[in-house]
Amino acid sequence: MAVLPIRIYGDSVLRKRAKKITKVDERIRRLASEMLGTLKNAQGIGLAANQVGEALRLFVIDRSFFQAEESPLIVINPEIVNSQGDQTEEEGCLSIPGTYADVTRPLKLVVKGIDLNEKEIIVEGKGLLSRVLAHEIDHLNGILFIDHLSSIRRKLLSKKLRKLSAK
């Protein structure tokens, strides 16, 4: 499994709205597999395709983080169909290394999409899984977790972010 370079804050692909995948072919299957390898190598929980330079509506989540025997989750063309409640917790991002901040996300989230066999899947997330689902869907819409912060909090992070985008 190849390890892909993770795009860092300042890379324009992170701000692009990802395109819908119209056909799940070998290229998409390979990309998903390489994204899982990249995620495992980075010791992350979730990874969206645009974080590895592909503006496509696809993300992967390492569910073993939540339960040891769980298989990875691969969702293509995800859509939020329901959300409930709020939770505020510290969040980070593989594309903004070393930066963490409290972000409010839905407590429960229901996401619909398709899997690698083009079969519809419904994922119900609560707590941390809900947070990760919302975070990855934001990526596919060109939104970063820092966009949810107050202008004061973003200003406090601006020096660190400038340094990252200069790399």
N, C-alpha and C positions, 0 to 999 in steps of 0.2 A: 504494500500500500504506500503510495507516494505521499509525502508531506508537502503541502502547498504553502507558499508564503502568505502570512496573514497581513492584509492591508491595514495600515496604521492611520490614525486620525490625520486629516489633511489630504488623503487620497480621494480624488473626486468620485470614485466608484461607490464610496460609502454614502454619498449623498444622492445617488441615483435611485429612482423608483424602479425596482426590478420588474422584468417582463415575465408575463405568464408563460409557462411551459406548455406547448401545444402537443408535444409527443414525447413520451418517455422512451428514449432510445438508449443505445449503448453509451453514448457520450454522457447522458444524464446519469446513468447508473455508475459510470466510472467516476464522475464528479462527486456523487454522493459518497462513494467508497473512499475517495481521496479526502473528502471533507471529514469523514469519520476518523481517518488516520491522522489528519491534521489536528482535529479536536483532541484526540487521545494524546498526541505528542505535546500539545499546549496545556494539557491538564485542565481543559475547560469543560463547561457543562453544555453549551450550545454554540452553534456556528451557522451563520447565514451565508448563502452563496456569494453575495457581494463582498463579504469579508475576505474572500479569496480571489476577488477580481472578476467574478461572474455576476452580472446584473440579471439574475434569474430567480424566480420565486420558488426557492428551495431552502430548507434549513434542516439541520440535524441536531439531535439532542442525545447526550449520553445518559440514558435512564438508569444505568447502573449506579450513578451518583445518588439516586433516590432509593434504589433497591438492588442489591447485589446481582441477582439473576436476570434482571430486566434487559431486554435487547435494545439496541439503539432505536431511536425514533427518527424516521425520515419523512418529512412532510413536504409535498409539492403543491404549489398554488394554495397556500393556507388562507382561510378567511375566518374571522372571528364571528361566531354566530350567537354567542351569549357571554355576558360578563356580569359578575355580581360582586358587590362590596369593594372595599379598599384595604390595602396593606402598604405600609411604608417600611422599607428595609434598605440596607446598604446594598449597592449594586456596583459592579465593575464591568469591564468589557475587554476582550482580547485585542480589540482594535484601538483601545485607549489604555495601554498598560500603565499600571501603577496609579490609576485614578479611580477613586471610589466616592460615592455620594449616596445619600438617602433619596430614593425615588418612590413615588406612590404608584402602585399598579393595582389591577383588579385582584381581589382575593380568590375568585374562581373565574375560570375562563373555559369556554368551549370553542374548539377550533375544528373546522372542517377542511379537508384537503384530499389529496390522493397519495397513494404509496407508489413504490417503484413498479408495481403491476397495474397501475392506473385504476386501482380499486379505491372507492371512496372510503376515507377513514374519518372517524370522529375522535378527537382527543379531548378529554376533560381533565383540566389541571386545577389543582388547589394549592395555595401556599406558594412554595418555591417553584413548582412546575408551572403554575400560572404565570409567575413573574418571568420565567425563562421563555415561555411561549410568547408573551407580550413583547419582551425584549427582542426576540428574533424576528417577529412580524414587523416591529418598528424598523429594524435594519432593512427589511425588504421594501419598506416605504421611504428609505433614505433618512430615517430619523435615528439619532443616537441618544443614549440615555442622558447625556448632558443637556439635551434639548428640553428635558423635563424639569430642569433646575431653575431656580429663580435667577434673575439677572445678577443679583448680588453674588450668589454662589458661583455662577459662571465667571463673573469677573475675578473672583478669588482663584479660580482655576486657570485663568487666561494665560498666565506666564508658562505654566506647565504644558498647556495645550499648544501654545506657540512653539515651544521647544520640540514637542512631538511632531508637529506638522513641518518643521524645518529639516527633519531627518530624511 
